[in-house]
């Protein structure tokens, strides 16, 4: 079976990395970012949090973008230097991709907590299973997340995790490190997306918000000829609601995504349950 063309929809920097990684596995892929990432809406507030980074028992980064925008060189050095003496502030990652980004930024691997490699999903639930024993009453945890560019600046995401921390007696603070917005498609990208909807291309979806941006950019588009590979059940549900001809699910790790593609995720294949 011919490997289908894969449309990678992550933000630009991540999408380019994924395209390169898939092409190295002889999988035809192209980038069509469905989320645009920008700097924090309140830079001074973000910097103030960076300056007291060691006050927290743990810092949770919701994504690689959160890590990239939060850890400037000085902040990363502060935590890495502390690790040489006594590791107090842990750095929590929801999955291996974010953990790899943290290590590239200079955070020691021994200081990073992440879901087990064989976790069914890389999400808040899997992360909490790994880190819950770290929290004692009075501990402070910082959750670094994003905000919609046209929404209130406090950001959204990881509310379930915050509730678990609070139930264990911890205190939760949030800081917004970046903004998310819908892409401004060029005419060529609109044509690319329309072709992808009609040609049986495989859309790699890692965000329900990205899918919402795609539907808004192509109102009324018929998606029955397209196939979605979703990296979380909630994203898969959104793809089914959008009318994709087939929806398959897999974990967001590169090995799992590549295996699913190579197994033949196509519109003619049975829908995932």
Secondary structure, DSSP 4 states (H G I P E B T S, - for coil): -PPPPEEE-S-HHHHHHHHHHHHTTT--EEE--S-EEEE-S-HHHHHHHHTTGGGSSEEEESSHHHHHHH--HHHHHHHHHHHTT---SEEEESSHHHHHHHHHTT--GGGEEE--TT-S--SHHHHHHHHGGG--TT-EEEEEEEEETTS-TT----HHHHHHHHHTT-EEEEEEEEEEE-----HHHHHHHHHHHHTTPEEEE--HHHHHHHHHHTTT---TT-EEEESSHHHHHHHHHHT-SEEEE--SSHHHHHHHHHTT--TTSPPP-
